[in-house]
Amino acid sequence: MNIKKRRRLEEDIKRFLSQIIHSSVKDPRINEHLTITEVSITDDMKYAKVYVSVIGTEKERKSTIDVLAKAKGFIRKELSGSLSTRYTPDLTFLLDEGTENTIRINQLLRSLEQGKSE
């Protein structure tokens, strides 16, 4: 698959999934601070890794991923209606640690700056 076409499809999937999760998945355990940070599809378009960032406690983050994993059949069905492709990829939801690490580093830097100013 052409790299530009693949990137465009990944961005489309990312946008559609965000809309589906926030509007159609009605589970209260899904944190409102959920963001889809990246989607990576295989060359044959049969599988997609969906990286999700969730702001909250470790328990809330894991619970959100579990809910998404259980609802993936519904989410995939909804996604198939939005995509104009032959296949709808099988979705795997993964926790994106990058955002959480960035927040943690910023908090540490702020605490260091406050320590120096005192």
Biopython code that builds the backbone (N, CA, C, O; Angstrom):
import numpy as np
from Bio.PDB.StructureBuilder import StructureBuilder

atoms = [
    (1, "MET", "N", (0.846, -1.178, 0.000)),
    (1, "MET", "CA", (0.000, 0.000, 0.000)),
    (1, "MET", "C", (0.893, 1.244, 0.000)),
    (1, "MET", "O", (1.906, 1.290, 0.697)),
    (2, "ASN", "N", (0.515, 2.224, -0.769)),
    (2, "ASN", "CA", (1.209, 3.499, -0.837)),
    (2, "ASN", "C", (1.269, 4.126, 0.558)),
    (2, "ASN", "O", (0.275, 4.120, 1.285)),
    (3, "ILE", "N", (2.444, 4.672, 0.935)),
    (3, "ILE", "CA", (2.628, 5.207, 2.287)),
    (3, "ILE", "C", (1.693, 6.387, 2.568)),
    (3, "ILE", "O", (1.181, 6.517, 3.680)),
    (4, "LYS", "N", (1.468, 7.242, 1.573)),
    (4, "LYS", "CA", (0.556, 8.380, 1.776)),
    (4, "LYS", "C", (-0.877, 7.898, 1.990)),
    (4, "LYS", "O", (-1.593, 8.407, 2.852)),
    (5, "LYS", "N", (-1.277, 6.925, 1.206)),
    (5, "LYS", "CA", (-2.625, 6.370, 1.336)),
    (5, "LYS", "C", (-2.790, 5.703, 2.703)),
    (5, "LYS", "O", (-3.833, 5.826, 3.345)),
    (6, "ARG", "N", (-1.757, 5.005, 3.130)),
    (6, "ARG", "CA", (-1.796, 4.328, 4.431)),
    (6, "ARG", "C", (-1.913, 5.342, 5.569)),
    (6, "ARG", "O", (-2.722, 5.162, 6.479)),
    (7, "ARG", "N", (-1.110, 6.404, 5.520)),
    (7, "ARG", "CA", (-1.162, 7.438, 6.566)),
    (7, "ARG", "C", (-2.536, 8.121, 6.596)),
    (7, "ARG", "O", (-3.072, 8.404, 7.667)),
    (8, "ARG", "N", (-3.090, 8.379, 5.425)),
    (8, "ARG", "CA", (-4.411, 8.997, 5.346)),
    (8, "ARG", "C", (-5.459, 8.073, 5.963)),
    (8, "ARG", "O", (-6.334, 8.523, 6.702)),
    (9, "LEU", "N", (-5.365, 6.782, 5.655)),
    (9, "LEU", "CA", (-6.305, 5.817, 6.217)),
    (9, "LEU", "C", (-6.155, 5.732, 7.736)),
    (9, "LEU", "O", (-7.152, 5.656, 8.453)),
    (10, "GLU", "N", (-4.915, 5.744, 8.230)),
    (10, "GLU", "CA", (-4.691, 5.713, 9.681)),
    (10, "GLU", "C", (-5.306, 6.941, 10.352)),
    (10, "GLU", "O", (-5.917, 6.828, 11.415)),
    (11, "GLU", "N", (-5.147, 8.106, 9.737)),
    (11, "GLU", "CA", (-5.743, 9.324, 10.290)),
    (11, "GLU", "C", (-7.270, 9.262, 10.255)),
    (11, "GLU", "O", (-7.930, 9.702, 11.196)),
    (12, "ASP", "N", (-7.828, 8.722, 9.182)),
    (12, "ASP", "CA", (-9.285, 8.567, 9.096)),
    (12, "ASP", "C", (-9.793, 7.626, 10.185)),
    (12, "ASP", "O", (-10.785, 7.915, 10.855)),
    (13, "ILE", "N", (-9.107, 6.503, 10.352)),
    (13, "ILE", "CA", (-9.505, 5.542, 11.390)),
    (13, "ILE", "C", (-9.421, 6.196, 12.762)),
    (13, "ILE", "O", (-10.313, 6.014, 13.592)),
    (14, "LYS", "N", (-8.367, 6.948, 13.004)),
    (14, "LYS", "CA", (-8.189, 7.643, 14.282)),
    (14, "LYS", "C", (-9.361, 8.596, 14.543)),
    (14, "LYS", "O", (-9.916, 8.616, 15.641)),
    (15, "ARG", "N", (-9.726, 9.370, 13.546)),
    (15, "ARG", "CA", (-10.818, 10.336, 13.686)),
    (15, "ARG", "C", (-12.158, 9.619, 13.911)),
    (15, "ARG", "O", (-12.925, 9.987, 14.800)),
    (16, "PHE", "N", (-12.428, 8.595, 13.095)),
    (16, "PHE", "CA", (-13.691, 7.862, 13.228)),
    (16, "PHE", "C", (-13.789, 7.153, 14.581)),
    (16, "PHE", "O", (-14.842, 7.174, 15.219)),
    (17, "LEU", "N", (-12.695, 6.529, 15.017)),
    (17, "LEU", "CA", (-12.715, 5.832, 16.306)),
    (17, "LEU", "C", (-12.987, 6.798, 17.451)),
    (17, "LEU", "O", (-13.741, 6.482, 18.371)),
    (18, "SER", "N", (-12.378, 7.964, 17.392)),
    (18, "SER", "CA", (-12.609, 8.958, 18.436)),
    (18, "SER", "C", (-14.090, 9.336, 18.502)),
    (18, "SER", "O", (-14.664, 9.424, 19.587)),
    (19, "GLN", "N", (-14.696, 9.554, 17.355)),
    (19, "GLN", "CA", (-16.122, 9.889, 17.313)),
    (19, "GLN", "C", (-16.974, 8.735, 17.834)),
    (19, "GLN", "O", (-17.908, 8.950, 18.606)),
    (20, "ILE", "N", (-16.658, 7.530, 17.419)),
    (20, "ILE", "CA", (-17.435, 6.353, 17.829)),
    (20, "ILE", "C", (-17.343, 6.142, 19.331)),
    (20, "ILE", "O", (-18.357, 5.935, 19.997)),
    (21, "ILE", "N", (-16.131, 6.194, 19.861)),
    (21, "ILE", "CA", (-15.935, 5.927, 21.291)),
    (21, "ILE", "C", (-16.639, 6.977, 22.141)),
    (21, "ILE", "O", (-17.277, 6.639, 23.138)),
    (22, "HIS", "N", (-16.530, 8.240, 21.758)),
    (22, "HIS", "CA", (-17.120, 9.297, 22.583)),
    (22, "HIS", "C", (-18.627, 9.442, 22.399)),
    (22, "HIS", "O", (-19.304, 9.959, 23.288)),
    (23, "SER", "N", (-19.170, 8.995, 21.263)),
    (23, "SER", "CA", (-20.609, 9.182, 21.058)),
    (23, "SER", "C", (-21.426, 7.896, 21.147)),
    (23, "SER", "O", (-22.597, 7.943, 21.526)),
    (24, "SER", "N", (-20.844, 6.761, 20.810)),
    (24, "SER", "CA", (-21.640, 5.528, 20.726)),
    (24, "SER", "C", (-21.382, 4.524, 21.836)),
    (24, "SER", "O", (-22.273, 3.741, 22.166)),
    (25, "VAL", "N", (-20.198, 4.522, 22.420)),
    (25, "VAL", "CA", (-19.893, 3.579, 23.499)),
    (25, "VAL", "C", (-20.391, 4.204, 24.797)),
    (25, "VAL", "O", (-19.868, 5.226, 25.241)),
    (26, "LYS", "N", (-21.389, 3.594, 25.392)),
    (26, "LYS", "CA", (-22.079, 4.183, 26.545)),
    (26, "LYS", "C", (-21.659, 3.569, 27.881)),
    (26, "LYS", "O", (-22.480, 3.469, 28.792)),
    (27, "ASP", "N", (-20.420, 3.165, 28.009)),
    (27, "ASP", "CA", (-19.949, 2.566, 29.255)),
    (27, "ASP", "C", (-19.398, 3.667, 30.169)),
    (27, "ASP", "O", (-18.522, 4.427, 29.754)),
    (28, "PRO", "N", (-19.898, 3.762, 31.406)),
    (28, "PRO", "CA", (-19.432, 4.828, 32.308)),
    (28, "PRO", "C", (-17.965, 4.679, 32.722)),
    (28, "PRO", "O", (-17.367, 5.625, 33.237)),
    (29, "ARG", "N", (-17.390, 3.507, 32.502)),
    (29, "ARG", "CA", (-15.981, 3.318, 32.869)),
    (29, "ARG", "C", (-15.025, 3.942, 31.860)),
    (29, "ARG", "O", (-13.824, 4.033, 32.113)),
    (30, "ILE", "N", (-15.555, 4.372, 30.722)),
    (30, "ILE", "CA", (-14.690, 5.036, 29.749)),
    (30, "ILE", "C", (-14.480, 6.466, 30.213)),
    (30, "ILE", "O", (-15.418, 7.253, 30.343)),
    (31, "ASN", "N", (-13.226, 6.765, 30.454)),
    (31, "ASN", "CA", (-12.825, 8.068, 30.955)),
    (31, "ASN", "C", (-13.055, 9.130, 29.887)),
    (31, "ASN", "O", (-12.772, 8.911, 28.709)),
    (32, "GLU", "N", (-13.573, 10.288, 30.309)),
    (32, "GLU", "CA", (-13.799, 11.369, 29.341)),
    (32, "GLU", "C", (-12.493, 11.983, 28.858)),
    (32, "GLU", "O", (-12.480, 12.714, 27.867)),
    (33, "HIS", "N", (-11.404, 11.694, 29.544)),
    (33, "HIS", "CA", (-10.089, 12.209, 29.160)),
    (33, "HIS", "C", (-9.346, 11.204, 28.290)),
    (33, "HIS", "O", (-8.121, 11.105, 28.358)),
    (34, "LEU", "N", (-10.076, 10.470, 27.486)),
    (34, "LEU", "CA", (-9.499, 9.480, 26.583)),
    (34, "LEU", "C", (-9.171, 10.152, 25.252)),
    (34, "LEU", "O", (-9.992, 10.869, 24.681)),
    (35, "THR", "N", (-7.959, 9.904, 24.774)),
    (35, "THR", "CA", (-7.534, 10.437, 23.483)),
    (35, "THR", "C", (-6.875, 9.324, 22.692)),
    (35, "THR", "O", (-6.049, 8.584, 23.226)),
    (36, "ILE", "N", (-7.230, 9.203, 21.440)),
    (36, "ILE", "CA", (-6.538, 8.259, 20.565)),
    (36, "ILE", "C", (-5.336, 8.998, 20.009)),
    (36, "ILE", "O", (-5.482, 9.978, 19.278)),
    (37, "THR", "N", (-4.148, 8.526, 20.356)),
    (37, "THR", "CA", (-2.931, 9.234, 19.971)),
    (37, "THR", "C", (-2.354, 8.754, 18.650)),
    (37, "THR", "O", (-1.722, 9.527, 17.931)),
    (38, "GLU", "N", (-2.567, 7.483, 18.326)),
    (38, "GLU", "CA", (-1.988, 6.953, 17.093)),
    (38, "GLU", "C", (-2.726, 5.690, 16.670)),
    (38, "GLU", "O", (-3.222, 4.933, 17.504)),
    (39, "VAL", "N", (-2.789, 5.479, 15.374)),
    (39, "VAL", "CA", (-3.313, 4.241, 14.807)),
    (39, "VAL", "C", (-2.278, 3.741, 13.820)),
    (39, "VAL", "O", (-1.794, 4.494, 12.975)),
    (40, "SER", "N", (-1.942, 2.468, 13.932)),
    (40, "SER", "CA", (-0.966, 1.861, 13.030)),
    (40, "SER", "C", (-1.590, 0.610, 12.418)),
    (40, "SER", "O", (-1.938, -0.332, 13.130)),
    (41, "ILE", "N", (-1.728, 0.608, 11.085)),
    (41, "ILE", "CA", (-2.332, -0.543, 10.418)),
    (41, "ILE", "C", (-1.262, -1.346, 9.684)),
    (41, "ILE", "O", (-0.234, -0.809, 9.271)),
    (42, "THR", "N", (-1.526, -2.635, 9.532)),
    (42, "THR", "CA", (-0.604, -3.496, 8.794)),
    (42, "THR", "C", (-0.792, -3.263, 7.298)),
    (42, "THR", "O", (-1.793, -2.688, 6.870)),
    (43, "ASP", "N", (0.178, -3.713, 6.511)),
    (43, "ASP", "CA", (0.124, -3.516, 5.061)),
    (43, "ASP", "C", (-1.111, -4.148, 4.427)),
    (43, "ASP", "O", (-1.666, -3.607, 3.470)),
    (44, "ASP", "N", (-1.541, -5.291, 4.958)),
    (44, "ASP", "CA", (-2.718, -5.954, 4.384)),
    (44, "ASP", "C", (-4.043, -5.395, 4.928)),
    (44, "ASP", "O", (-5.117, -5.857, 4.545)),
    (45, "MET", "N", (-3.960, -4.408, 5.814)),
    (45, "MET", "CA", (-5.119, -3.720, 6.399)),
    (45, "MET", "C", (-6.016, -4.628, 7.234)),
    (45, "MET", "O", (-7.183, -4.304, 7.454)),
    (46, "LYS", "N", (-5.502, -5.731, 7.690)),
    (46, "LYS", "CA", (-6.332, -6.646, 8.479)),
    (46, "LYS", "C", (-6.234, -6.387, 9.978)),
    (46, "LYS", "O", (-7.110, -6.800, 10.738)),
    (47, "TYR", "N", (-5.178, -5.708, 10.408)),
    (47, "TYR", "CA", (-4.966, -5.455, 11.833)),
    (47, "TYR", "C", (-4.578, -3.998, 12.052)),
    (47, "TYR", "O", (-3.870, -3.394, 11.246)),
    (48, "ALA", "N", (-5.062, -3.449, 13.166)),
    (48, "ALA", "CA", (-4.707, -2.077, 13.525)),
    (48, "ALA", "C", (-4.429, -2.012, 15.022)),
    (48, "ALA", "O", (-5.196, -2.525, 15.837)),
    (49, "LYS", "N", (-3.323, -1.373, 15.363)),
    (49, "LYS", "CA", (-3.018, -1.086, 16.762)),
    (49, "LYS", "C", (-3.492, 0.332, 17.030)),
    (49, "LYS", "O", (-3.133, 1.269, 16.317)),
    (50, "VAL", "N", (-4.300, 0.473, 18.067)),
    (50, "VAL", "CA", (-4.853, 1.775, 18.425)),
    (50, "VAL", "C", (-4.249, 2.167, 19.772)),
    (50, "VAL", "O", (-4.511, 1.532, 20.794)),
    (51, "TYR", "N", (-3.435, 3.226, 19.756)),
    (51, "TYR", "CA", (-2.785, 3.698, 20.974)),
    (51, "TYR", "C", (-3.670, 4.756, 21.619)),
    (51, "TYR", "O", (-4.069, 5.731, 20.983)),
    (52, "VAL", "N", (-3.969, 4.539, 22.904)),
    (52, "VAL", "CA", (-4.917, 5.375, 23.628)),
    (52, "VAL", "C", (-4.232, 5.987, 24.841)),
    (52, "VAL", "O", (-3.520, 5.306, 25.579)),
    (53, "SER", "N", (-4.457, 7.274, 25.033)),
    (53, "SER", "CA", (-3.966, 7.969, 26.215)),
    (53, "SER", "C", (-5.158, 8.266, 27.112)),
    (53, "SER", "O", (-6.172, 8.797, 26.660)),
    (54, "VAL", "N", (-5.027, 7.920, 28.382)),
    (54, "VAL", "CA", (-6.099, 8.154, 29.349)),
    (54, "VAL", "C", (-5.494, 8.864, 30.544)),
    (54, "VAL", "O", (-4.556, 8.361, 31.162)),
    (55, "ILE", "N", (-6.026, 10.027, 30.869)),
    (55, "ILE", "CA", (-5.553, 10.747, 32.044)),
    (55, "ILE", "C", (-6.389, 10.276, 33.223)),
    (55, "ILE", "O", (-7.616, 10.374, 33.210)),
    (56, "GLY", "N", (-5.714, 9.767, 34.235)),
    (56, "GLY", "CA", (-6.400, 9.254, 35.409)),
    (56, "GLY", "C", (-5.468, 8.337, 36.178)),
    (56, "GLY", "O", (-4.272, 8.265, 35.896)),
    (57, "THR", "N", (-6.026, 7.643, 37.144)),
    (57, "THR", "CA", (-5.227, 6.718, 37.938)),
    (57, "THR", "C", (-4.889, 5.486, 37.101)),
    (57, "THR", "O", (-5.478, 5.250, 36.045)),
    (58, "GLU", "N", (-3.951, 4.726, 37.586)),
    (58, "GLU", "CA", (-3.558, 3.502, 36.884)),
    (58, "GLU", "C", (-4.753, 2.559, 36.742)),
    (58, "GLU", "O", (-4.927, 1.916, 35.707)),
    (59, "LYS", "N", (-5.571, 2.485, 37.787)),
    (59, "LYS", "CA", (-6.754, 1.622, 37.756)),
    (59, "LYS", "C", (-7.743, 2.091, 36.682)),
    (59, "LYS", "O", (-8.298, 1.270, 35.951)),
    (60, "GLU", "N", (-7.962, 3.399, 36.586)),
    (60, "GLU", "CA", (-8.874, 3.943, 35.574)),
    (60, "GLU", "C", (-8.346, 3.687, 34.167)),
    (60, "GLU", "O", (-9.114, 3.368, 33.259)),
    (61, "ARG", "N", (-7.048, 3.826, 33.989)),
    (61, "ARG", "CA", (-6.444, 3.615, 32.676)),
    (61, "ARG", "C", (-6.609, 2.168, 32.235)),
    (61, "ARG", "O", (-7.001, 1.903, 31.098)),
    (62, "LYS", "N", (-6.315, 1.237, 33.124)),
    (62, "LYS", "CA", (-6.444, -0.184, 32.785)),
    (62, "LYS", "C", (-7.911, -0.559, 32.555)),
    (62, "LYS", "O", (-8.221, -1.341, 31.656)),
    (63, "SER", "N", (-8.799, -0.006, 33.361)),
    (63, "SER", "CA", (-10.227, -0.275, 33.207)),
    (63, "SER", "C", (-10.729, 0.216, 31.848)),
    (63, "SER", "O", (-11.529, -0.458, 31.199)),
    (64, "THR", "N", (-10.265, 1.377, 31.425)),
    (64, "THR", "CA", (-10.673, 1.922, 30.129)),
    (64, "THR", "C", (-10.221, 1.024, 28.991)),
    (64, "THR", "O", (-10.983, 0.772, 28.058)),
    (65, "ILE", "N", (-8.983, 0.538, 29.060)),
    (65, "ILE", "CA", (-8.467, -0.358, 28.018)),
    (65, "ILE", "C", (-9.266, -1.660, 28.006)),
    (65, "ILE", "O", (-9.571, -2.190, 26.938)),
    (66, "ASP", "N", (-9.608, -2.180, 29.192)),
    (66, "ASP", "CA", (-10.411, -3.408, 29.273)),
    (66, "ASP", "C", (-11.790, -3.216, 28.637)),
    (66, "ASP", "O", (-12.270, -4.089, 27.914)),
    (67, "VAL", "N", (-12.419, -2.081, 28.906)),
    (67, "VAL", "CA", (-13.737, -1.792, 28.333)),
    (67, "VAL", "C", (-13.639, -1.700, 26.813)),
    (67, "VAL", "O", (-14.488, -2.239, 26.103)),
    (68, "LEU", "N", (-12.613, -1.023, 26.314)),
    (68, "LEU", "CA", (-12.436, -0.902, 24.863)),
    (68, "LEU", "C", (-12.203, -2.270, 24.226)),
    (68, "LEU", "O", (-12.719, -2.554, 23.145)),
    (69, "ALA", "N", (-11.428, -3.109, 24.899)),
    (69, "ALA", "CA", (-11.165, -4.453, 24.369)),
    (69, "ALA", "C", (-12.459, -5.268, 24.296)),
    (69, "ALA", "O", (-12.675, -6.013, 23.341)),
    (70, "LYS", "N", (-13.312, -5.123, 25.305)),
    (70, "LYS", "CA", (-14.576, -5.865, 25.310)),
    (70, "LYS", "C", (-15.565, -5.319, 24.285)),
    (70, "LYS", "O", (-16.404, -6.058, 23.770)),
    (71, "ALA", "N", (-15.464, -4.019, 23.990)),
    (71, "ALA", "CA", (-16.395, -3.394, 23.043)),
    (71, "ALA", "C", (-15.839, -3.349, 21.627)),
    (71, "ALA", "O", (-16.436, -2.722, 20.751)),
    (72, "LYS", "N", (-14.706, -4.003, 21.388)),
    (72, "LYS", "CA", (-14.058, -3.851, 20.081)),
    (72, "LYS", "C", (-14.898, -4.391, 18.928)),
    (72, "LYS", "O", (-14.799, -3.872, 17.816)),
    (73, "GLY", "N", (-15.710, -5.400, 19.151)),
    (73, "GLY", "CA", (-16.586, -5.902, 18.094)),
    (73, "GLY", "C", (-17.598, -4.848, 17.666)),
    (73, "GLY", "O", (-17.806, -4.620, 16.474)),
    (74, "PHE", "N", (-18.225, -4.210, 18.648)),
    (74, "PHE", "CA", (-19.175, -3.136, 18.365)),
    (74, "PHE", "C", (-18.472, -1.967, 17.680)),
    (74, "PHE", "O", (-18.972, -1.421, 16.697)),
    (75, "ILE", "N", (-17.310, -1.590, 18.208)),
    (75, "ILE", "CA", (-16.560, -0.462, 17.645)),
    (75, "ILE", "C", (-16.147, -0.762, 16.211)),
    (75, "ILE", "O", (-16.227, 0.108, 15.343)),
    (76, "ARG", "N", (-15.713, -1.974, 15.964)),
    (76, "ARG", "CA", (-15.293, -2.369, 14.612)),
    (76, "ARG", "C", (-16.479, -2.324, 13.642)),
    (76, "ARG", "O", (-16.340, -1.887, 12.500)),
    (77, "LYS", "N", (-17.638, -2.778, 14.107)),
    (77, "LYS", "CA", (-18.842, -2.746, 13.266)),
    (77, "LYS", "C", (-19.212, -1.308, 12.921)),
    (77, "LYS", "O", (-19.537, -1.002, 11.774)),
    (78, "GLU", "N", (-19.161, -0.431, 13.916)),
    (78, "GLU", "CA", (-19.453, 0.986, 13.676)),
    (78, "GLU", "C", (-18.428, 1.596, 12.718)),
    (78, "GLU", "O", (-18.776, 2.393, 11.847)),
    (79, "LEU", "N", (-17.174, 1.216, 12.889)),
    (79, "LEU", "CA", (-16.105, 1.732, 12.031)),
    (79, "LEU", "C", (-16.299, 1.294, 10.588)),
    (79, "LEU", "O", (-16.018, 2.055, 9.663)),
    (80, "SER", "N", (-16.776, 0.076, 10.393)),
    (80, "SER", "CA", (-16.954, -0.437, 9.029)),
    (80, "SER", "C", (-17.949, 0.409, 8.235)),
    (80, "SER", "O", (-17.839, 0.510, 7.013)),
    (81, "GLY", "N", (-18.902, 1.005, 8.911)),
    (81, "GLY", "CA", (-19.857, 1.873, 8.235)),
    (81, "GLY", "C", (-19.266, 3.208, 7.812)),
    (81, "GLY", "O", (-19.799, 3.879, 6.928)),
    (82, "SER", "N", (-18.164, 3.590, 8.445)),
    (82, "SER", "CA", (-17.530, 4.874, 8.136)),
    (82, "SER", "C", (-16.420, 4.761, 7.105)),
    (82, "SER", "O", (-16.115, 5.730, 6.409)),
    (83, "LEU", "N", (-15.814, 3.583, 7.004)),
    (83, "LEU", "CA", (-14.695, 3.400, 6.082)),
    (83, "LEU", "C", (-15.187, 2.947, 4.713)),
    (83, "LEU", "O", (-16.168, 2.211, 4.600)),
    (84, "SER", "N", (-14.502, 3.391, 3.700)),
    (84, "SER", "CA", (-14.838, 2.931, 2.343)),
    (84, "SER", "C", (-13.733, 1.998, 1.850)),
    (84, "SER", "O", (-13.160, 2.195, 0.779)),
    (85, "THR", "N", (-13.453, 0.985, 2.656)),
    (85, "THR", "CA", (-12.416, 0.009, 2.319)),
    (85, "THR", "C", (-13.033, -1.380, 2.268)),
    (85, "THR", "O", (-14.128, -1.612, 2.778)),
    (86, "ARG", "N", (-12.317, -2.282, 1.651)),
    (86, "ARG", "CA", (-12.808, -3.656, 1.540)),
    (86, "ARG", "C", (-12.827, -4.338, 2.907)),
    (86, "ARG", "O", (-13.769, -5.056, 3.240)),
    (87, "TYR", "N", (-11.780, -4.105, 3.688)),
    (87, "TYR", "CA", (-11.658, -4.736, 5.005)),
    (87, "TYR", "C", (-11.731, -3.681, 6.094)),
    (87, "TYR", "O", (-11.300, -2.541, 5.918)),
    (88, "THR", "N", (-12.286, -4.092, 7.217)),
    (88, "THR", "CA", (-12.203, -3.282, 8.424)),
    (88, "THR", "C", (-11.220, -4.001, 9.330)),
    (88, "THR", "O", (-11.435, -5.161, 9.682)),
    (89, "PRO", "N", (-10.146, -3.327, 9.712)),
    (89, "PRO", "CA", (-9.108, -4.022, 10.475)),
    (89, "PRO", "C", (-9.585, -4.483, 11.851)),
    (89, "PRO", "O", (-10.454, -3.869, 12.470)),
    (90, "ASP", "N", (-8.989, -5.585, 12.309)),
    (90, "ASP", "CA", (-9.200, -6.065, 13.666)),
    (90, "ASP", "C", (-8.443, -5.118, 14.584)),
    (90, "ASP", "O", (-7.263, -4.852, 14.356)),
    (91, "LEU", "N", (-9.101, -4.605, 15.617)),
    (91, "LEU", "CA", (-8.524, -3.565, 16.461)),
    (91, "LEU", "C", (-7.898, -4.141, 17.721)),
    (91, "LEU", "O", (-8.459, -5.030, 18.362)),
    (92, "THR", "N", (-6.735, -3.624, 18.060)),
    (92, "THR", "CA", (-6.085, -3.928, 19.329)),
    (92, "THR", "C", (-5.832, -2.602, 20.030)),
    (92, "THR", "O", (-5.127, -1.742, 19.504)),
    (93, "PHE", "N", (-6.406, -2.436, 21.217)),
    (93, "PHE", "CA", (-6.243, -1.189, 21.961)),
    (93, "PHE", "C", (-5.077, -1.326, 22.927)),
    (93, "PHE", "O", (-5.001, -2.275, 23.707)),
    (94, "LEU", "N", (-4.168, -0.355, 22.858)),
    (94, "LEU", "CA", (-2.976, -0.351, 23.698)),
    (94, "LEU", "C", (-2.869, 0.989, 24.414)),
    (94, "LEU", "O", (-3.240, 2.029, 23.870)),
    (95, "LEU", "N", (-2.360, 0.951, 25.632)),
    (95, "LEU", "CA", (-2.179, 2.165, 26.415)),
    (95, "LEU", "C", (-0.932, 2.888, 25.943)),
    (95, "LEU", "O", (0.143, 2.291, 25.876)),
    (96, "ASP", "N", (-1.060, 4.158, 25.617)),
    (96, "ASP", "CA", (0.074, 4.978, 25.197)),
    (96, "ASP", "C", (0.690, 5.600, 26.444)),
    (96, "ASP", "O", (0.095, 6.475, 27.073)),
    (97, "GLU", "N", (1.868, 5.147, 26.786)),
    (97, "GLU", "CA", (2.548, 5.619, 27.989)),
    (97, "GLU", "C", (3.233, 6.963, 27.776)),
    (97, "GLU", "O", (3.597, 7.624, 28.749)),
    (98, "GLY", "N", (3.415, 7.378, 26.537)),
    (98, "GLY", "CA", (4.152, 8.602, 26.227)),
    (98, "GLY", "C", (3.550, 9.839, 26.859)),
    (98, "GLY", "O", (4.276, 10.651, 27.432)),
    (99, "THR", "N", (2.249, 10.001, 26.770)),
    (99, "THR", "CA", (1.588, 11.177, 27.327)),
    (99, "THR", "C", (1.706, 11.193, 28.841)),
    (99, "THR", "O", (1.982, 12.235, 29.434)),
    (100, "GLU", "N", (1.501, 10.055, 29.461)),
    (100, "GLU", "CA", (1.608, 9.964, 30.920)),
    (100, "GLU", "C", (3.025, 10.295, 31.372)),
    (100, "GLU", "O", (3.213, 10.995, 32.367)),
    (101, "ASN", "N", (4.016, 9.799, 30.650)),
    (101, "ASN", "CA", (5.409, 10.097, 30.990)),
    (101, "ASN", "C", (5.710, 11.581, 30.835)),
    (101, "ASN", "O", (6.437, 12.146, 31.652)),
    (102, "THR", "N", (5.171, 12.219, 29.814)),
    (102, "THR", "CA", (5.373, 13.653, 29.607)),
    (102, "THR", "C", (4.781, 14.450, 30.763)),
    (102, "THR", "O", (5.406, 15.389, 31.254)),
    (103, "ILE", "N", (3.592, 14.085, 31.195)),
    (103, "ILE", "CA", (2.956, 14.767, 32.326)),
    (103, "ILE", "C", (3.802, 14.598, 33.581)),
    (103, "ILE", "O", (4.012, 15.556, 34.326)),
    (104, "ARG", "N", (4.288, 13.387, 33.814)),
    (104, "ARG", "CA", (5.107, 13.113, 34.992)),
    (104, "ARG", "C", (6.399, 13.932, 34.964)),
    (104, "ARG", "O", (6.800, 14.483, 35.990)),
    (105, "ILE", "N", (7.051, 14.018, 33.812)),
    (105, "ILE", "CA", (8.294, 14.790, 33.683)),
    (105, "ILE", "C", (8.024, 16.271, 33.924)),
    (105, "ILE", "O", (8.801, 16.936, 34.609)),
    (106, "ASN", "N", (6.933, 16.797, 33.371)),
    (106, "ASN", "CA", (6.586, 18.205, 33.595)),
    (106, "ASN", "C", (6.333, 18.494, 35.068)),
    (106, "ASN", "O", (6.722, 19.552, 35.564)),
    (107, "GLN", "N", (5.689, 17.572, 35.773)),
    (107, "GLN", "CA", (5.450, 17.755, 37.200)),
    (107, "GLN", "C", (6.770, 17.775, 37.967)),
    (107, "GLN", "O", (6.949, 18.579, 38.881)),
    (108, "LEU", "N", (7.687, 16.893, 37.594)),
    (108, "LEU", "CA", (8.995, 16.869, 38.247)),
    (108, "LEU", "C", (9.764, 18.155, 37.987)),
    (108, "LEU", "O", (10.389, 18.694, 38.900)),
    (109, "LEU", "N", (9.728, 18.650, 36.768)),
    (109, "LEU", "CA", (10.421, 19.897, 36.442)),
    (109, "LEU", "C", (9.830, 21.075, 37.210)),
    (109, "LEU", "O", (10.566, 21.935, 37.693)),
    (110, "ARG", "N", (8.504, 21.116, 37.326)),
    (110, "ARG", "CA", (7.870, 22.191, 38.098)),
    (110, "ARG", "C", (8.278, 22.131, 39.563)),
    (110, "ARG", "O", (8.543, 23.161, 40.182)),
    (111, "SER", "N", (8.328, 20.921, 40.115)),
    (111, "SER", "CA", (8.711, 20.799, 41.526)),
    (111, "SER", "C", (10.169, 21.201, 41.727)),
    (111, "SER", "O", (10.513, 21.767, 42.764)),
    (112, "LEU", "N", (11.034, 20.916, 40.750)),
    (112, "LEU", "CA", (12.427, 21.354, 40.837)),
    (112, "LEU", "C", (12.531, 22.874, 40.762)),
    (112, "LEU", "O", (13.307, 23.477, 41.504)),
    (113, "GLU", "N", (11.764, 23.492, 39.883)),
    (113, "GLU", "CA", (11.773, 24.952, 39.761)),
    (113, "GLU", "C", (11.259, 25.605, 41.035)),
    (113, "GLU", "O", (11.799, 26.624, 41.465)),
    (114, "GLN", "N", (10.235, 25.039, 41.640)),
    (114, "GLN", "CA", (9.698, 25.583, 42.883)),
    (114, "GLN", "C", (10.708, 25.437, 44.011)),
    (114, "GLN", "O", (10.813, 26.315, 44.868)),
    (115, "GLY", "N", (11.450, 24.342, 44.017)),
    (115, "GLY", "CA", (12.479, 24.122, 45.028)),
    (115, "GLY", "C", (13.612, 25.127, 44.913)),
    (115, "GLY", "O", (14.155, 25.556, 45.930)),
    (116, "LYS", "N", (13.978, 25.512, 43.702)),
    (116, "LYS", "CA", (15.048, 26.489, 43.484)),
    (116, "LYS", "C", (14.605, 27.893, 43.861)),
    (116, "LYS", "O", (15.415, 28.685, 44.343)),
    (117, "SER", "N", (13.335, 28.216, 43.652)),
    (117, "SER", "CA", (12.852, 29.570, 43.928)),
    (117, "SER", "C", (12.615, 29.810, 45.415)),
    (117, "SER", "O", (12.461, 30.957, 45.834)),
    (118, "GLU", "N", (12.583, 28.771, 46.200)),
    (118, "GLU", "CA", (12.330, 28.926, 47.647)),
    (118, "GLU", "C", (13.565, 29.226, 48.408)),
    (118, "GLU", "O", (13.515, 29.383, 49.628)),
]
sb = StructureBuilder()
sb.init_structure("model")
sb.init_model(0)
sb.init_chain("A")
sb.init_seg("    ")
for serial, (resi, resn, name, xyz) in enumerate(atoms, 1):
    if name == "N":
        sb.init_residue(resn, " ", resi, " ")
    sb.init_atom(name, np.array(xyz, "f"), 0.0, 1.0, " ", f" {name:<3s}", serial, name[0])
structure = sb.get_structure()
